[in-house]
Amino acid sequence: MKKNVLALSAAAEAGTGLLLLAWPSIVVHLLFGSEISGVGVIMSRIAGVALIALSVSCWPGDSAFHPPTGMLTYSTLAMLYLTYIGVRGEAVGVLLWPAVVAHAILVALLVGARFKKEKTLAA
């Protein structure tokens, strides 16, 4: 029963995250009765990425495996979305590109750690 509740919760958060990525203004309007624009849309999409990563981390299964996968999911999606924002030139602040680089480094480190763990487990 506990795994079913966790799976349902993770699926609901993933769904909310996907909705925030696709239609942030509708989700914000339905939740808060307010309109958003500009950077509010960007931050809502980053929140959507975080909810998706949270759902990956919380999905029932091997708890030693999922948290790094959730962080890898977040860093990868955040890096890709921030790169997209930067290339489009929508809202480029002084820390946008350093944030992209930081997430790229985290992705590389997390992938390296994951392969190291799999290699250790196989041996």
Backbone as a chain_set.jsonl record, in Angstrom:
{"seq": "MKKNVLALSAAAEAGTGLLLLAWPSIVVHLLFGSEISGVGVIMSRIAGVALIALSVSCWPGDSAFHPPTGMLTYSTLAMLYLTYIGVRGEAVGVLLWPAVVAHAILVALLVGARFKKEKTLAA", "coords": {"N": [[0.823, -1.2, 0.0], [1.945, 1.25, 0.809], [3.855, 1.701, -1.209], [2.166, 2.052, -3.376], [0.87, 4.456, -2.774], [3.067, 6.162, -2.767], [3.881, 5.898, -5.446], [1.603, 6.943, -6.73], [1.661, 9.568, -5.761], [4.153, 10.419, -6.799], [3.619, 10.19, -9.54], [1.578, 12.097, -9.79], [2.974, 14.463, -9.182], [4.836, 14.434, -11.257], [3.101, 14.725, -13.42], [2.07, 17.285, -12.873], [4.457, 18.708, -13.113], [5.016, 18.307, -15.853], [2.817, 19.643, -16.958], [3.397, 22.238, -16.062], [5.687, 22.702, -17.555], [4.671, 22.668, -20.183], [2.334, 24.354, -20.257], [2.598, 26.802, -18.497], [1.292, 29.24, -17.756], [-1.433, 28.605, -17.666], [-1.518, 26.669, -15.627], [-0.609, 28.17, -13.4], [-2.614, 30.098, -13.342], [-4.888, 28.484, -12.79], [-4.148, 27.394, -10.307], [-3.505, 29.63, -8.653], [-5.038, 31.776, -9.446], [-3.954, 33.904, -10.798], [-2.204, 35.834, -13.274], [0.721, 35.223, -15.239], [3.842, 36.314, -16.641], [6.704, 36.842, -18.76], [9.63, 36.462, -16.932], [8.38, 35.008, -14.969], [7.121, 32.912, -16.289], [9.353, 31.498, -17.152], [10.523, 30.748, -14.676], [8.43, 29.207, -13.678], [8.532, 27.054, -15.406], [11.045, 26.02, -14.726], [10.394, 25.201, -12.158], [8.648, 23.182, -12.893], [10.456, 21.375, -14.054], [11.862, 20.706, -11.727], [9.834, 19.408, -10.265], [9.403, 17.163, -11.863], [11.898, 15.901, -11.603], [11.82, 15.428, -8.852], [9.749, 13.57, -8.751], [10.95, 11.435, -10.104], [12.981, 10.841, -8.282], [11.467, 9.976, -6.117], [10.099, 7.77, -6.971], [8.889, 4.513, -6.376], [11.188, 1.982, -5.474], [14.601, 0.916, -5.731], [16.09, 2.687, -3.356], [18.679, 3.598, -3.106], [19.469, 4.026, -5.647], [17.7, 5.788, -6.971], [17.696, 8.602, -5.933], [20.185, 9.813, -6.986], [19.531, 9.588, -9.682], [17.293, 11.215, -9.872], [18.465, 13.715, -9.326], [20.203, 13.824, -11.479], [18.333, 13.897, -13.528], [17.12, 16.394, -12.968], [19.335, 18.206, -13.219], [20.104, 17.775, -15.867], [17.752, 18.451, -17.361], [17.396, 21.105, -16.467], [19.791, 22.279, -17.354], [19.48, 21.987, -20.149], [17.121, 23.494, -20.592], [17.856, 26.055, -19.626], [19.931, 26.59, -21.398], [18.479, 26.733, -23.774], [16.918, 29.021, -23.188], [18.988, 30.92, -23.032], [20.104, 30.821, -25.642], [17.967, 31.685, -27.145], [17.912, 34.226, -26.212], [16.141, 35.366, -24.438], [16.004, 36.019, -21.6], [18.658, 36.845, -20.398], [20.764, 36.838, -17.871], [23.587, 37.784, -15.819], [24.408, 35.457, -14.544], [23.385, 33.352, -16.021], [24.775, 31.78, -18.068], [26.993, 30.788, -16.538], [25.437, 29.186, -14.815], [24.46, 27.287, -16.606], [26.873, 26.026, -17.293], [27.624, 25.07, -14.754], [25.555, 23.209, -14.28], [26.094, 21.459, -16.396], [28.569, 20.432, -15.599], [27.77, 19.162, -13.222], [26.062, 17.213, -14.333], [27.93, 15.683, -15.773], [29.541, 14.754, -13.63], [27.629, 13.298, -12.134], [26.822, 11.343, -13.989], [29.286, 10.064, -14.305], [29.652, 9.1, -11.677], [27.513, 7.365, -11.529], [28.14, 5.415, -13.47], [30.455, 4.465, -12.298], [29.436, 3.331, -9.962], [27.804, 1.315, -11.067], [29.776, -0.238, -12.278], [31.217, -1.068, -10.038], [29.243, -2.572, -8.73], [28.917, -4.6, -10.587], [31.29, -5.947, -10.443]], "CA": [[0.0, 0.0, 0.0], [2.813, 2.422, 0.902], [4.443, 1.925, -2.531], [1.118, 2.565, -4.257], [0.68, 5.872, -2.442], [4.266, 6.854, -3.246], [3.803, 5.919, -6.906], [0.544, 7.89, -7.093], [2.18, 10.905, -5.468], [5.203, 10.716, -7.777], [2.97, 10.388, -10.841], [0.871, 13.381, -9.748], [3.978, 15.534, -9.264], [5.372, 14.411, -12.622], [2.079, 15.322, -14.271], [2.072, 18.731, -12.625], [5.688, 19.224, -13.715], [4.839, 18.347, -17.31], [1.884, 20.739, -17.248], [4.132, 23.501, -15.878], [6.576, 22.88, -18.705], [3.917, 22.908, -21.408], [1.378, 25.463, -20.139], [2.764, 27.396, -17.158], [0.323, 30.291, -17.432], [-2.705, 27.966, -17.317], [-1.366, 26.041, -14.313], [-0.552, 29.237, -12.395], [-3.951, 30.701, -13.252], [-5.792, 27.557, -12.11], [-3.738, 27.224, -8.904], [-3.416, 30.859, -7.862], [-5.941, 32.806, -9.943], [-3.15, 35.04, -11.237], [-1.544, 35.741, -14.577], [2.175, 35.373, -15.202], [4.47, 36.615, -17.923], [8.144, 37.056, -18.693], [10.455, 35.569, -16.126], [7.483, 34.124, -14.217], [6.938, 31.72, -17.118], [10.625, 30.769, -17.103], [10.669, 30.132, -13.351], [7.42, 28.153, -13.565], [9.046, 25.884, -16.127], [12.11, 25.443, -13.887], [9.679, 24.473, -11.098], [8.165, 21.959, -13.526], [11.623, 20.483, -14.133], [12.133, 20.23, -10.365], [8.798, 18.44, -9.894], [9.678, 15.924, -12.595], [13.051, 15.274, -10.943], [11.342, 14.937, -7.557], [8.977, 12.343, -8.968], [11.92, 10.383, -10.423], [13.641, 10.489, -7.017], [10.54, 9.352, -5.169], [9.429, 6.592, -7.527], [9.218, 3.335, -5.567], [12.244, 1.121, -6.004], [15.883, 0.935, -5.02], [16.303, 4.058, -2.895], [20.08, 3.984, -3.291], [19.669, 4.348, -7.055], [16.847, 6.85, -7.468], [18.049, 10.009, -5.693], [21.107, 10.359, -7.987], [18.835, 9.684, -10.963], [16.47, 12.423, -9.792], [19.35, 14.88, -9.465], [20.663, 13.807, -12.867], [17.193, 14.375, -14.318], [16.978, 17.838, -12.764], [20.466, 18.955, -13.774], [20.06, 17.678, -17.33], [16.652, 19.268, -17.888], [17.672, 22.516, -16.168], [20.848, 22.702, -18.275], [18.905, 22.11, -21.495], [16.176, 24.609, -20.639], [18.601, 27.311, -19.494], [20.63, 26.788, -22.677], [17.438, 27.183, -24.702], [16.606, 30.419, -22.845], [20.137, 31.738, -23.407], [20.246, 30.877, -27.103], [16.878, 32.545, -27.634], [18.176, 35.586, -25.748], [14.938, 35.865, -23.757], [16.267, 36.618, -20.292], [20.031, 36.447, -20.121], [21.408, 37.585, -16.8], [25.018, 37.543, -15.679], [24.664, 34.098, -14.052], [22.733, 32.316, -16.823], [25.737, 30.85, -18.665], [27.654, 30.017, -15.477], [24.506, 28.161, -14.327], [24.471, 26.222, -17.609], [28.142, 25.31, -17.124], [27.559, 24.344, -13.47], [24.705, 22.031, -14.473], [26.812, 20.527, -17.269], [29.567, 19.768, -14.749], [27.029, 18.237, -12.348], [25.619, 16.08, -15.155], [29.109, 14.835, -16.031], [29.92, 14.093, -12.38], [26.6, 12.32, -11.77], [26.924, 10.221, -14.924], [30.504, 9.35, -13.925], [29.398, 8.377, -10.423], [26.574, 6.276, -11.817], [28.893, 4.349, -14.135], [31.386, 3.889, -11.318], [28.635, 2.475, -9.084], [27.409, 0.123, -11.833], [30.981, -1.042, -12.469], [31.501, -1.659, -8.736], [28.222, -3.59, -8.486], [29.134, -5.707, -11.521], [32.522, -6.662, -10.073]], "C": [[0.862, 1.257, 0.0], [3.433, 2.746, -0.46], [3.42, 2.479, -3.508], [0.883, 4.051, -4.023], [1.868, 6.688, -2.949], [4.253, 6.967, -4.763], [2.753, 6.917, -7.386], [1.012, 9.327, -6.888], [3.238, 11.322, -6.493], [4.598, 10.981, -9.152], [2.24, 11.73, -10.896], [1.85, 14.544, -9.87], [4.595, 15.593, -10.657], [4.375, 15.044, -13.591], [2.009, 16.83, -14.115], [3.307, 19.377, -13.24], [5.582, 19.332, -15.223], [3.891, 19.463, -17.728], [2.561, 22.099, -17.092], [5.101, 23.756, -17.024], [5.803, 23.305, -19.954], [3.049, 24.169, -21.348], [1.481, 26.145, -18.782], [1.708, 28.44, -16.808], [-1.032, 29.704, -17.041], [-2.629, 27.357, -15.912], [-1.371, 27.102, -13.21], [-1.927, 29.884, -12.237], [-4.911, 29.793, -12.484], [-5.438, 27.381, -10.632], [-3.903, 28.492, -8.074], [-4.345, 31.982, -8.324], [-5.221, 34.051, -10.418], [-2.57, 34.773, -12.625], [-0.038, 35.876, -14.376], [2.67, 35.727, -16.594], [5.968, 36.743, -17.693], [8.867, 35.999, -17.889], [9.613, 34.637, -15.249], [7.226, 32.83, -14.963], [8.195, 30.855, -17.055], [10.777, 30.05, -15.771], [9.625, 29.038, -13.118], [7.88, 26.888, -14.269], [10.189, 25.228, -15.363], [11.476, 24.67, -12.724], [9.111, 23.17, -11.649], [9.267, 20.92, -13.658], [11.912, 19.882, -12.755], [11.094, 19.198, -9.922], [8.994, 17.109, -10.617], [10.835, 15.183, -11.936], [12.663, 14.71, -9.575], [10.578, 13.63, -7.729], [9.885, 11.176, -9.34], [12.598, 9.91, -9.135], [12.748, 9.694, -6.087], [9.846, 8.115, -5.714], [9.843, 5.365, -6.73], [10.261, 2.456, -6.253], [13.468, 1.207, -5.138], [16.231, 2.364, -4.628], [17.743, 4.518, -3.044], [20.338, 4.425, -4.721], [18.921, 5.605, -7.469], [17.266, 8.276, -7.132], [19.091, 10.554, -6.67], [20.447, 10.505, -9.354], [17.939, 10.915, -10.989], [17.304, 13.68, -9.963], [19.89, 14.973, -10.885], [19.558, 14.312, -13.788], [17.062, 15.881, -14.195], [18.099, 18.612, -13.448], [20.463, 18.927, -15.299], [18.964, 18.562, -17.904], [16.87, 20.754, -17.633], [18.735, 23.056, -17.123], [20.282, 22.929, -19.679], [17.963, 23.306, -21.595], [16.887, 25.956, -20.523], [19.391, 27.617, -20.767], [19.656, 27.323, -23.722], [17.092, 28.654, -24.458], [17.745, 31.338, -23.295], [20.294, 31.898, -24.901], [19.165, 31.762, -27.706], [17.077, 33.997, -27.216], [17.014, 36.209, -25.007], [15.263, 36.638, -22.482], [17.66, 36.184, -19.861], [20.62, 37.379, -19.075], [22.862, 37.166, -16.694], [25.329, 36.113, -15.233], [24.039, 32.995, -14.908], [23.748, 31.312, -17.372], [26.581, 30.129, -17.611], [26.744, 28.929, -14.895], [24.437, 26.993, -15.307], [25.726, 25.37, -17.445], [28.128, 24.491, -15.826], [26.697, 23.092, -13.604], [25.372, 21.001, -15.385], [27.865, 19.752, -16.479], [28.886, 18.758, -13.827], [26.548, 17.005, -13.119], [26.786, 15.127, -15.398], [29.522, 14.077, -14.773], [28.915, 13.017, -11.973], [26.617, 11.109, -12.7], [28.163, 9.391, -14.589], [30.308, 8.525, -12.668], [28.473, 7.191, -10.655], [27.288, 5.108, -12.492], [29.866, 3.669, -13.184], [30.641, 2.929, -10.396], [28.234, 1.2, -9.81], [28.603, -0.81, -12.034], [31.34, -1.761, -11.18], [30.515, -2.794, -8.428], [28.427, -4.817, -9.381], [30.339, -6.549, -11.126], [32.361, -7.576, -8.911]], "O": [[0.566, 2.218, -0.71], [3.531, 3.915, -0.835], [3.761, 3.284, -4.375], [0.717, 4.815, -4.974], [1.692, 7.776, -3.496], [4.581, 8.021, -5.308], [2.988, 7.654, -8.344], [0.786, 10.191, -7.735], [3.216, 12.447, -6.992], [5.025, 11.9, -9.851], [2.274, 12.42, -11.915], [1.58, 15.508, -10.587], [4.849, 16.678, -11.18], [4.761, 15.808, -14.476], [1.903, 17.564, -15.098], [3.223, 20.459, -13.82], [6.005, 20.328, -15.811], [4.126, 20.147, -18.725], [2.33, 23.007, -17.89], [5.311, 24.903, -17.418], [6.234, 24.193, -20.689], [3.037, 24.96, -22.291], [0.543, 26.073, -17.989], [1.275, 28.507, -15.658], [-1.71, 30.252, -16.171], [-3.551, 27.506, -15.111], [-2.06, 26.948, -12.202], [-2.35, 30.182, -11.121], [-5.661, 30.264, -11.629], [-6.329, 27.236, -9.796], [-4.378, 28.445, -6.939], [-4.432, 33.023, -7.672], [-5.802, 35.136, -10.441], [-2.468, 33.63, -13.071], [0.418, 36.558, -13.459], [1.998, 35.47, -17.593], [6.432, 36.749, -16.552], [8.731, 34.8, -18.136], [10.095, 33.584, -14.833], [7.121, 31.767, -14.35], [8.113, 29.634, -16.922], [11.123, 28.869, -15.74], [9.903, 28.052, -12.436], [7.646, 25.78, -13.787], [10.294, 24.001, -15.35], [11.965, 23.604, -12.349], [9.093, 22.159, -10.947], [9.049, 19.735, -13.409], [12.175, 18.685, -12.639], [11.444, 18.215, -9.269], [8.771, 16.047, -10.036], [10.76, 13.972, -11.731], [13.126, 13.637, -9.189], [10.745, 12.696, -6.945], [9.623, 10.042, -8.938], [12.767, 8.709, -8.928], [13.224, 8.832, -5.349], [9.08, 7.473, -4.995], [11.026, 5.191, -6.436], [10.207, 2.226, -7.461], [13.387, 1.532, -3.953], [16.624, 3.163, -5.478], [17.999, 5.72, -3.102], [21.317, 5.121, -4.987], [19.447, 6.409, -8.238], [17.19, 9.125, -8.021], [18.915, 11.67, -7.158], [20.761, 11.431, -10.101], [17.836, 11.586, -12.016], [16.9, 14.607, -10.665], [20.022, 16.067, -11.433], [19.821, 15.069, -14.722], [16.911, 16.576, -15.199], [17.839, 19.569, -14.176], [20.78, 19.925, -15.947], [19.21, 19.337, -18.829], [16.562, 21.578, -18.493], [18.598, 24.163, -17.643], [20.571, 23.942, -20.316], [18.004, 24.049, -22.576], [16.554, 26.895, -21.245], [19.504, 28.776, -21.165], [19.975, 28.252, -24.464], [16.986, 29.437, -25.402], [17.504, 32.402, -23.866], [20.585, 32.993, -25.382], [19.414, 32.499, -28.66], [16.477, 34.899, -27.8], [16.897, 37.433, -24.945], [14.839, 37.781, -22.316], [17.816, 35.266, -19.056], [20.93, 38.539, -19.347], [23.308, 36.275, -17.418], [26.414, 35.607, -15.52], [24.147, 31.819, -14.561], [23.594, 30.11, -17.16], [26.863, 28.943, -17.783], [27.228, 27.861, -14.52], [24.364, 25.837, -14.89], [25.655, 24.141, -17.457], [28.575, 23.344, -15.813], [27.063, 22.031, -13.098], [25.229, 19.798, -15.168], [28.029, 18.548, -16.674], [29.364, 17.634, -13.668], [26.619, 15.885, -12.613], [26.647, 13.913, -15.246], [29.821, 12.885, -14.841], [29.308, 11.942, -11.518], [26.445, 9.977, -12.248], [28.105, 8.161, -14.586], [30.75, 7.378, -12.598], [28.639, 6.136, -10.043], [27.071, 3.95, -12.134], [30.076, 2.458, -13.252], [31.14, 1.848, -10.082], [28.312, 0.114, -9.237], [28.457, -2.03, -11.969], [31.726, -2.93, -11.208], [30.909, -3.847, -7.927], [28.141, -5.942, -8.972], [30.398, -7.737, -11.443], [33.32, -8.233, -8.504]]}, "num_chains": 1, "name": "protein.A"}
